[in-house]
């Protein structure tokens, strides 16, 4: 299989519940609620519809589009966080995700404990995590805080630890969603250097960002997610141009 990731006719929708009547109070709402109706006032919000996408092994792939277009949903389908309502998602390789700052961290546990928990979740044996522990902490620049509960961390500290764990477990596929916008300039440079190193080592990466400069700098290929579908130019620049032109119309 030359492709690391394949989506075939993928659809994803989410349930939403709407009240059909306007009630003046919560008590009145409860009084009129139909407790015996199986799915009261249920509607579905279509996020992705008939998505077909192939991402080849070793490529750095960009997903661009407006907020709410489904970019993060695609990443979560690839990561196995969501299941498609229709179609198939096929992934060849071990996946590490950096989708939300601090996602997967337990706030009451220390940074040290969270490194081991996340490493185990990503499939590493405890012995291997111990081997990589110092490297993870040093990259995150958290030597003085690693034994503090992560609830005491700033957003930047969360992001540094999350990124460091994600890249230092040596995944085959790395999913990154907007988190590079968090943190100071020097750490952002470290992240980009690490992504460049991943590219040179033939790893597969998918990047979601609103920074078109970052897409141009890092990505070999890109698609524009819009209207529950996707568009793709012959080059990354073509795809970006089509997206930016649509924003002006």
C-alpha positions in Angstrom: 0.0 0.0 0.0 1.6 3.2 -1.2 -0.9 5.4 0.6 -0.7 6.0 4.3 -4.3 7.1 4.5 -7.4 6.5 2.3 -10.9 7.8 2.8 -13.5 6.2 0.6 -17.0 7.8 0.3 -16.8 9.0 3.9 -19.8 10.8 5.5 -20.0 12.1 9.0 -22.9 13.8 10.7 -23.7 14.9 14.3 -27.0 14.9 16.1 -28.4 18.2 17.2 -31.6 18.8 19.2 -33.9 21.7 18.5 -37.0 22.7 20.4 -40.0 23.1 18.1 -41.7 25.5 20.5 -40.6 28.6 22.4 -41.0 28.1 26.1 -40.6 30.9 28.7 -39.1 28.7 31.4 -37.2 25.5 31.9 -40.1 24.2 34.0 -42.5 24.8 31.1 -40.1 23.0 28.8 -40.1 20.0 31.0 -43.9 20.0 31.3 -44.3 19.8 27.5 -41.4 17.5 26.9 -42.4 14.2 25.3 -40.6 11.6 27.5 -41.8 8.7 25.4 -40.6 9.9 22.0 -37.5 7.9 21.1 -35.6 10.8 19.4 -37.4 14.1 20.3 -36.8 16.9 17.8 -33.7 15.3 16.5 -31.9 16.7 13.5 -28.6 15.9 11.9 -25.9 18.3 10.9 -24.0 17.0 7.9 -20.3 17.8 8.3 -18.7 15.6 5.6 -20.4 14.2 2.6 -18.9 11.6 0.2 -15.3 12.5 0.9 -12.7 10.6 -1.1 -9.1 11.3 -0.2 -5.7 9.5 -0.6 -2.6 10.6 1.2 0.6 8.9 0.1 3.2 7.7 2.5 6.0 10.1 3.4 4.0 13.2 2.3 3.3 16.4 4.4 -0.3 17.1 3.6 -2.3 20.3 4.3 -6.0 20.7 5.0 -7.3 24.2 4.5 -10.8 25.8 4.8 -13.1 27.9 6.9 -13.9 27.2 10.5 -16.6 24.4 10.6 -15.7 23.0 7.2 -14.8 19.6 8.6 -11.0 19.8 8.7 -10.7 18.7 12.4 -13.4 16.1 11.8 -11.3 14.5 9.1 -8.3 14.4 11.5 -10.4 12.8 14.2 -11.7 10.2 11.7 -8.1 9.3 10.8 -7.1 9.1 14.4 -10.0 6.8 15.2 -11.6 9.3 17.6 -14.7 9.4 15.4 -16.1 6.6 13.3 -17.6 7.4 9.8 -21.3 7.1 9.4 -20.8 5.9 5.9 -17.7 4.9 3.9 -14.3 3.6 5.0 -11.2 5.1 6.6 -8.0 3.1 6.1 -4.8 3.9 7.9 -1.4 2.2 7.4 0.9 2.9 10.4 1.0 4.1 14.0 -0.7 7.4 14.4 0.2 10.2 16.9 -2.1 13.2 17.3 -1.8 16.8 18.3 -5.3 17.8 17.7 -6.2 19.8 20.8 -3.9 21.5 23.3 -3.8 19.2 26.4 -6.1 16.6 24.9 -5.5 13.3 26.6 -3.8 14.8 29.7 -5.3 14.2 33.1 -5.2 17.6 34.9 -4.6 16.2 38.3 -1.7 14.0 37.2 1.8 15.4 36.9 3.6 16.0 33.6 5.7 12.9 34.3 2.6 10.7 34.9 0.9 12.1 31.8 4.0 11.3 29.6 3.8 7.6 30.7 0.0 7.5 30.3 0.1 9.0 26.8 3.0 6.8 25.7 1.2 3.7 26.8 -1.9 4.8 24.9 0.2 5.3 21.8 1.4 1.8 22.1 4.9 2.1 23.6 6.0 -0.2 26.4 7.0 1.4 29.7 10.7 0.5 29.2 10.7 2.5 25.9 8.9 5.5 27.4 11.6 5.5 30.2 14.3 5.6 27.5 12.7 8.6 25.8 11.5 10.4 28.9 14.5 12.8 29.2 14.3 13.7 25.5 10.6 14.5 25.8 11.1 16.7 28.9 14.0 18.5 27.4 12.3 19.2 24.1 9.3 20.6 26.0 11.6 22.7 28.2 9.7 21.6 31.3 12.5 20.2 33.5 11.5 22.4 36.4 7.7 21.6 36.2 7.6 18.0 35.1 6.5 16.8 38.6 3.8 19.5 39.0 0.1 18.7 38.1 -0.6 19.7 34.6 -3.6 21.7 35.8 -1.0 24.3 36.9 0.5 24.5 33.4 -0.1 27.5 31.1 -1.6 26.9 27.7 1.9 27.2 26.2 3.3 24.6 28.6 0.4 22.2 27.7 1.2 22.6 24.1 4.9 22.1 24.5 4.4 18.9 26.4 1.7 17.6 24.0 3.9 18.3 21.0 6.9 16.8 22.6 5.1 13.5 23.5 3.5 13.3 20.0 6.8 13.7 18.1 9.1 11.7 20.4 7.1 8.5 20.3 8.3 8.1 16.7 5.0 7.6 15.0 4.5 6.7 11.3 1.8 9.3 10.9 1.5 12.6 12.7 -1.7 14.7 12.8 -1.4 18.4 13.8 -4.3 20.8 14.2 -3.6 24.5 14.7 -1.5 24.0 17.9 1.6 25.5 16.3 -0.2 28.9 16.7 0.3 28.5 20.4 3.6 29.2 22.2 6.5 31.6 21.7 8.4 32.2 18.5 11.5 30.1 19.6 9.4 27.1 20.4 7.4 27.4 17.1 10.8 27.3 15.3 11.7 24.1 17.2 8.4 22.6 16.2 8.9 23.5 12.5 12.5 22.1 12.7 11.1 18.8 14.1 8.4 18.7 11.3 11.2 19.2 8.7 13.2 16.4 10.3 10.0 14.2 10.1 9.7 15.0 6.4 13.4 14.1 5.8 12.8 10.8 7.6 9.9 9.9 5.3 7.1 10.3 7.9 3.6 11.1 6.9 2.1 14.3 8.3 -1.3 16.1 8.0 -1.4 19.7 9.1 -4.5 21.8 9.7 -3.8 25.5 9.9 -5.2 28.9 8.9 -1.6 30.0 8.1 -1.2 29.7 4.3 2.5 30.6 4.8 3.0 27.5 6.9 1.1 25.4 4.3 3.4 26.7 1.5 6.5 26.2 3.6 5.8 22.7 4.9 3.3 20.8 2.7 3.9 18.8 -0.5 0.2 18.7 -1.2 -3.0 20.2 0.1 -6.8 20.2 -0.3 -9.5 22.8 0.4 -12.4 21.5 2.5 -15.6 23.4 1.7 -19.4 22.7 1.5 -18.9 19.2 2.9 -16.7 18.4 -0.1 -13.1 18.9 -1.2 -11.2 20.7 -4.0 -7.6 20.3 -5.1 -5.4 22.2 -7.5 -2.5 20.8 -9.4 -0.1 22.4 -6.9 -0.3 23.6 -3.3 -0.2 27.2 -4.6 -3.2 26.5 -6.9 -5.2 25.1 -4.0 -4.4 28.1 -1.7 -5.2 30.5 -4.6 -8.6 28.9 -5.1 -9.4 29.1 -1.4 -8.3 32.7 -1.0 -10.2 33.8 -4.1 -13.4 32.2 -2.6 -12.9 34.4 0.5 -13.0 37.6 -1.6 -16.2 36.8 -3.5 
